[in-house]
Amino acid sequence: MDFNGVFHRTSEHMCYSLNANDLIINIKTGYDVEKVYIWYGDPYEYGILGGDYKWQGERAEIPFKKELATQIWWTTTIVPPFKRCKYYFEIKAKDGTWYYFEDGILSQEQMERNKKTLQCFVMPWMNMIDIQDTPNWVNDTVWYQIFPDRFYKGREDDTVVPWREEGEVLNTERFGGDLNGINDKIPYLKELGITGIYLNPIMKAESTHKYDTTDYTKIDPDFGTNEDFKELVEKAHKNGIKIMVDAVFNHSGRKFKPWIDVMEKGNKSKYMDWFMVNDWEKVSERGSTRDGRFYSFAFTDGMPKLNTNNDEVIEYFCEVCEQWIKEFDIDAIRFDVGNEVSHAFLRKLRQRVRALKPDIYLLGEIWHNAINWLQGDEYDSVMNYPLTSSISDFYLDDKLTKEDFKHKVNRCYTMYMQQTNNVLFNLLDSHDTERLINFCKGNIEQAIQQLAILFTMPGSPCIYYGTEIMLEGAHDPDCRRCMPWKKIKTSEYQARINKVKELINIRKSQKAAKSLHYHFVNNYKNPRCIEYIKLVNSEPELKVILNCSDKDINIEVEGKVLFKNKVKNNIIKPDGIIILKI
């Protein structure tokens, strides 16, 4: 057996409580392993030290597995009656049977000699307060991300650039989209099937993008007033729509009052420790911060980095979030640059906001494996950019096969606990990426395929404003174009919107579409034919088949057709898709 492929530990996402009763246990092995069993039981089954009895436990096969690029991920659920569990693994490999303990791997012969103290793995106690508890409502939510200045203009404003229905935009241009405009379009969003709005920053700031905050307590005048936002939240809630705001706590803008005070008074400022200044003589200089005079976001001198290790800073932003909840009744907070703020800050903030609103959703902007932030005391979830890249990479490289796709997607859902997977923020594009249709090189059918994957994968799906009409846009700032409302009623755009509506409806109406559980199957030889089933209570209920090749594929249509595109007479054309109710 390949010992290097075997790994488990009683921490993070490999041994954890799903709830008060269920203990999830995962183990990785190499592909030479054929079966895995777990021997488990109460640590005190034979007394405190065991006496004359050898601890054995109960044997059960681990039934579920996900295939990764170089390893297999095996998973099972144990229900320890006394909230604690002692266990080890029995591994059936091609070269025999092996036993995996915390201190190593034993052969069958070593086990039979009984000459060794067996150091089992132990879950000492399933403490309820330590369980990663995520809000139940998030998995049912279909999000819609809005960059406010470019969505809809609800007020007359002669100081802005005329609304541009097509063509590129610049970050320096302000078009006048505002909160009143979003309020006006609530009926449109409800008709589309949206149940959650994620707003890019709306607090007072210098720039159009508003990621350089000057006042965290006031709505930016470009967008309206605090009262306007309260009205928007109230109307959204009446229409069954949750509201998530963007929190920029990693850095401030250069006109944030504490930073102004630091610029004026230097190291004599009472806010000197609110930031990370290394050279007080040069702190007021403008230009790139590559010289290290102070730390900032991405070397941008207009975004000085906040010291979230500082107790005063932590308290300040806890109070800011409490105000947002009390004054506006928000439902969720997305944390910009969520991997650079301190863990201590996030732990304290979670306690404070959960005390006010127990089911508030805390989302971190983290583009890589974020397990360190998802232990139950910081974020509920992160933006699932690993899934974004797994999907887009498969379409960008036509040499990748369905096996590659399976491995990449499985990786995304073996990084975290199941309760985290259930509320991962899944997206295909955003204000920080190219638009979906640009990723697809203008291929609308490919974009529809990717949206179908988005709406049938575990987690909580989000579409970026305009994705429903395949709005174009290259990298920032071009991905932040104006929503072309005058063209919405055209037959071309309505046909695109209707496809997206169909997919959203499947997501909302089919329990299996929201299920955590999926399985890739291989009924078709074509290496670019993706096929997976979604399960509810271990039973398959949905099947998704995508033809990502350049050849027709004959399929068996078993069950009710819920969605299809480029399918005729049981033939899926290239870039076609079918979703079946089994």
Protein Blocks (a to p, Z undefined) as FASTA:
>chain_A
ZZklpccddehjlbccfblmlccddddddfkbfbdcdddddfklnojnopaaccebjadd
dfbdcddfkbccdddddddfkopacdddddddfkbccdddfkbccdfklmmnopaccddd
ddfbacfklpccddfklmmpccddddfklmbccbdcfkbccddfbdcddfkbcehiafkl
mmmmmmmmmmnopabdcdddfbdcfblnopacfbfkbccfklocfklmmmmmmmmmmnop
acdddddfkbccfklfklmmmmmnmmmbfklmmpccfblklmmpgcjfklomacceehia
klccddfkbmklmmmmmmmmmmmmmmnopabdcdehkllpcfklmmmmmmmmmmmmmmbc
cddddfbdcklmmnopacfbdcdfklmmmmmmmmmmmmbcfklmmmmmmmmmmmbcfklm
mmcccdfbdfkbccfklmnnopaklmmmmmmmmmmcgcjddddehklnopacdddfklmc
ccdfklmmpmklmmmmmmmmmmmmmmmmmmklmpmbdcdddfbfblkbccddddeehiaf
bdcdddfbfbdcddddedjdfbdehiaehiacehiacdddZZ
